Structures are given as structure tokens and as C-alpha cells.
Amino acid sequence: MQIKSRMAVLAAGMTGVLVFNGCATTPMGPSLQVMPGPGKSFEAFNADDTYCRGFAQQQVAGQAQAANNQAIGTAVLGTALGAGLGAAIGGSRGAGIGAASGATTGTAIGADQTAVNQMSIQQQYDNAYAQCMYAKHNQVPGWEPPPGAPTEIGPPPPPPPPRAYDSLVAKIQKELIRLGLLAGQADGQMGPRTRAAISNFETTQGMPADGKPSEAVLDRLRKS
């Protein structure tokens, strides 16, 4: 009973060491740097990053717990073997010494296994994350976006529609041109030059100089 009690205490203590000092964990994020694809906005890149982190976590789900269980099993096995060997050599006292030695050795081996497993889990996470981000046309180290990858820039905006022809403006322009107040052709488009010419004419005629085309302006031009 004393040997069993001592082994239980040692195993529990050793397990606690593993849990707090050598346990594997699911990666909190990627260890590689990925940049937005050409023309991709930060908002779109951030959405890709969030989605791909979740995808990568799904690919390694449960592996950290499996690694921890394996490490604890190795440590417990080392304790049991050490206790058995110690008991065969030195009775109950030898069992206690063997258990302590086996616990130390088993814990060290388990911690080494956990470190290796942690690196493997991180690599798998990084690979899944990189594949996801590359598929979404982001810049992954060592890889370029595939040819023809879409961008967030899009085509240039269409030109503004042509302004409608205004017959009243065209008639006023003809009169302004006849009087030498406007150069060019009567295109029926109300622009800054036509507006300035109307305003100047209105000023000379004592009319409100608002530069707007009207029948009153056209009538006054025709009488000039």
C-alpha cells in the first residue's frame, strides 16, 4: 500500500508538471506573414485572414489534446517501470527511488515528444492557413497570386453621359456669336463660357446678371 501510495503521488505530481510546463496547445495564429493580393482592400484581406484562421484551426483540431495524452502516458509508464525495477533491486525503498527516477525520465521524454508535436501542429496550421490565403489570391511567402487572379479595383467608372441638347441654349448661343460675345459653335450645351457671355450681355442691358438662359434673354439678344 505504501508503494502504491507513493507511486500515485509521484505520478500526480509528474502529470502536473506536464500539464503546466510541457503541454501542447492549438496555435493561436500563423507563424508566417501573408500580404494582401494586388489591389485588395484591407477590409477584404482582414475578412480572408479571419476565415483562414478558422479553417486552419479546424485542420489541427484535437491534435494538441492527443499529444498531451501521449506525453502523460509516457511519463506514467516511466514511473511504473522505474518503480518495478527499483522494487526488484531494493524492495520498497528501491521502488520509491525507482519511481522517482522513472518519473523524472518519463517526464523528460514526454516533454520532448510534446515539443516535437507542438512544432508539427504549428506547421500543419501554417500550411492550411497558407493554402487558404493563397486560394483567396493573397500573397503567400514563396508563392505569387495565380495568373488572372481577380482584384478588388474593378473596371474604371463609365464616362458621364453626354448632356442633352438644349434648343433654347443653342438659339441664345447663335445670337451671342452674331454679336461677337461668344466664340465657337452653337452646340446647345450650357457651359461656363456660355453662362459668362449671357451674364455680360445682361449687365450691358441692365438685366439681372444671373447668366441663365431664358426667353427674355433670347428676345433681348434678337433685338440687339
C-alpha positions as CSV (number, residue, x, y, z in Angstrom):
1,M,0.0,0.0,0.0
2,Q,2.9,2.4,0.8
3,I,4.5,1.8,-2.6
4,K,1.2,2.3,-4.4
5,S,0.5,5.5,-2.5
6,R,4.0,6.8,-3.2
7,M,3.6,6.0,-6.9
8,A,0.3,7.7,-7.1
9,V,1.7,10.9,-5.5
10,L,4.7,10.8,-7.8
11,A,2.5,10.2,-10.9
12,A,0.1,13.0,-9.9
13,G,3.0,15.4,-9.3
14,M,4.6,14.4,-12.6
15,T,1.4,14.9,-14.5
16,G,1.0,18.3,-13.0
17,V,4.5,19.2,-14.4
18,L,3.5,18.1,-17.8
19,V,0.2,20.0,-17.8
20,F,1.7,23.3,-16.6
21,N,5.2,23.2,-18.2
22,G,5.1,20.9,-21.2
23,C,1.6,20.7,-22.6
24,A,0.9,21.2,-26.3
25,T,-1.7,23.8,-27.4
26,T,-3.6,24.7,-30.5
27,P,-1.8,27.5,-32.3
28,M,-3.2,31.0,-31.7
29,G,-2.3,32.1,-35.2
30,P,0.1,31.6,-38.2
31,S,3.8,32.0,-37.9
32,L,4.2,33.2,-41.4
33,Q,3.5,36.7,-42.9
34,V,0.9,37.0,-45.6
35,M,0.3,40.2,-47.5
36,P,-2.9,41.4,-49.4
37,G,-3.1,40.5,-53.0
38,P,-2.7,43.2,-55.7
39,G,-5.4,45.7,-55.4
40,K,-7.1,44.0,-52.5
41,S,-8.5,46.3,-49.8
42,F,-7.5,45.9,-46.2
43,E,-11.1,45.1,-45.3
44,A,-11.3,42.3,-47.8
45,F,-7.8,41.0,-46.6
46,N,-8.9,41.1,-43.0
47,A,-12.0,39.0,-43.8
48,D,-9.8,36.5,-45.6
49,D,-7.5,36.3,-42.6
50,T,-10.3,35.7,-40.2
51,Y,-11.8,32.9,-42.3
52,C,-8.5,31.2,-43.0
53,R,-7.5,31.2,-39.3
54,G,-10.7,29.4,-38.6
55,F,-10.1,26.9,-41.4
56,A,-6.5,26.2,-40.1
57,Q,-7.8,25.6,-36.6
58,Q,-10.3,23.1,-37.9
59,Q,-7.4,21.2,-39.7
60,V,-5.5,20.7,-36.4
61,A,-8.4,20.3,-34.1
62,G,-7.8,17.7,-31.4
63,Q,-4.1,17.2,-32.1
64,A,-2.9,19.1,-29.1
65,Q,-5.0,17.0,-26.7
66,A,-3.8,13.8,-28.4
67,A,-0.2,15.0,-28.0
68,N,-0.7,15.8,-24.3
69,N,-2.3,12.4,-23.6
70,Q,0.6,10.7,-25.3
71,A,3.2,12.6,-23.2
72,I,1.3,11.8,-19.9
73,G,1.2,8.2,-20.9
74,T,4.9,8.1,-21.5
75,A,5.6,9.7,-18.1
76,V,3.3,7.3,-16.2
77,L,4.9,4.4,-18.0
78,G,8.3,5.6,-17.0
79,T,7.2,5.9,-13.4
80,A,5.8,2.3,-13.3
81,L,8.9,0.8,-15.0
82,G,11.2,2.7,-12.6
83,A,9.2,1.5,-9.6
84,G,9.2,-2.1,-10.8
85,L,12.9,-2.1,-11.4
86,G,13.6,-0.4,-8.1
87,A,11.5,-2.9,-6.2
88,A,13.3,-5.8,-7.9
89,I,16.6,-4.3,-6.7
90,G,15.9,-2.8,-3.3
91,G,12.5,-3.7,-2.1
92,S,10.1,-0.9,-1.0
93,R,12.8,1.7,-0.7
94,G,14.1,0.8,-4.1
95,A,10.6,1.0,-5.6
96,G,10.3,4.6,-4.3
97,I,13.7,5.6,-5.7
98,G,12.9,3.8,-9.0
99,A,9.6,5.5,-9.2
100,A,11.1,9.0,-8.7
101,S,13.8,8.2,-11.3
102,G,11.3,6.8,-13.7
103,A,9.1,9.8,-13.2
104,T,11.9,12.2,-14.0
105,T,13.0,10.3,-17.1
106,G,9.4,9.8,-18.3
107,T,8.6,13.4,-17.8
108,A,11.7,14.5,-19.8
109,I,10.8,12.1,-22.6
110,G,7.2,13.2,-22.6
111,A,8.2,16.9,-22.7
112,D,10.5,16.2,-25.7
113,Q,7.7,14.5,-27.5
114,T,5.3,17.4,-26.7
115,A,7.8,19.9,-28.1
116,V,8.1,17.9,-31.3
117,N,4.4,17.5,-31.6
118,Q,3.9,21.3,-31.0
119,M,6.2,22.1,-33.9
120,S,4.3,19.6,-36.1
121,I,0.9,21.1,-35.2
122,Q,2.2,24.6,-35.9
123,Q,3.5,23.5,-39.3
124,Q,0.2,21.9,-40.2
125,Y,-1.7,25.0,-39.1
126,D,0.6,27.2,-41.2
127,N,0.2,25.0,-44.2
128,A,-3.6,25.1,-44.0
129,Y,-3.6,28.8,-43.4
130,A,-1.2,29.5,-46.4
131,Q,-3.3,27.3,-48.7
132,C,-6.5,29.1,-47.7
133,M,-5.0,32.6,-48.1
134,Y,-3.3,31.7,-51.5
135,A,-6.7,30.3,-52.8
136,K,-8.2,33.7,-51.9
137,H,-5.4,35.4,-54.1
138,N,-3.3,36.8,-51.3
139,Q,0.5,37.0,-51.3
140,V,1.9,34.0,-49.5
141,P,5.7,33.8,-49.0
142,G,7.3,31.8,-51.9
143,W,4.1,32.0,-54.0
144,E,2.7,34.5,-56.4
145,P,-1.1,35.0,-57.0
146,P,-2.2,32.7,-59.8
147,P,-2.4,34.3,-63.3
148,G,-5.7,36.0,-63.9
149,A,-6.5,36.4,-60.2
150,P,-9.2,38.9,-59.7
151,T,-8.5,42.2,-57.9
152,E,-10.7,44.5,-55.9
153,I,-10.0,47.5,-58.1
154,G,-12.6,46.7,-60.8
155,P,-13.0,48.5,-64.2
156,P,-12.8,52.3,-64.4
157,P,-16.1,54.1,-64.0
158,P,-18.0,54.9,-67.2
159,P,-17.8,58.4,-68.6
160,P,-20.6,60.7,-67.8
161,P,-23.5,60.7,-70.2
162,P,-23.5,63.5,-72.8
163,R,-25.6,66.5,-71.9
164,A,-28.9,66.8,-73.6
165,Y,-29.1,69.3,-76.5
166,D,-31.0,72.4,-75.4
167,S,-32.6,74.3,-78.3
168,L,-33.0,77.4,-76.3
169,V,-29.4,77.5,-75.3
170,A,-28.4,76.9,-79.0
171,K,-30.6,79.8,-80.1
172,I,-29.0,82.1,-77.5
173,Q,-25.5,81.0,-78.5
174,K,-26.2,81.8,-82.1
175,E,-27.2,85.3,-81.1
176,L,-24.2,85.7,-78.8
177,I,-21.9,84.6,-81.6
178,R,-23.6,87.0,-84.0
179,L,-22.9,89.9,-81.6
180,G,-19.3,88.8,-81.1
181,L,-19.9,88.0,-77.4
182,L,-19.2,84.3,-77.8
183,A,-16.7,82.4,-79.9
184,G,-17.1,78.9,-81.2
185,Q,-20.2,77.0,-82.3
186,A,-23.8,76.8,-81.1
187,D,-23.8,73.3,-79.6
188,G,-26.8,73.6,-77.3
189,Q,-24.6,72.8,-74.3
190,M,-24.8,75.1,-71.3
191,G,-21.2,75.6,-70.2
192,P,-19.2,78.2,-68.3
193,R,-18.3,80.3,-71.4
194,T,-22.0,80.5,-72.5
195,R,-23.0,81.4,-68.9
196,A,-20.4,84.1,-68.7
197,A,-21.4,85.5,-72.1
198,I,-25.1,85.7,-71.1
199,S,-24.1,87.4,-67.8
200,N,-22.1,90.0,-69.6
201,F,-24.9,90.7,-72.0
202,E,-27.4,91.0,-69.2
203,T,-25.1,93.5,-67.4
204,T,-24.9,95.7,-70.5
205,Q,-28.7,95.6,-70.8
206,G,-29.4,96.4,-67.2
207,M,-30.9,93.0,-66.6
208,P,-30.3,90.8,-63.5
209,A,-27.0,89.2,-64.4
210,D,-27.7,85.6,-63.4
211,G,-26.2,84.0,-66.6
212,K,-29.2,81.7,-67.1
213,P,-30.8,81.1,-70.5
214,S,-34.3,82.4,-70.8
215,E,-36.8,83.5,-73.4
216,A,-36.4,87.1,-72.2
217,V,-32.6,86.9,-72.8
218,L,-33.2,85.5,-76.3
219,D,-35.7,88.2,-77.1
220,R,-33.4,90.9,-75.9
221,L,-30.5,89.4,-78.0
222,R,-32.6,89.3,-81.1
223,K,-33.5,93.0,-80.7
224,S,-29.8,94.0,-80.3
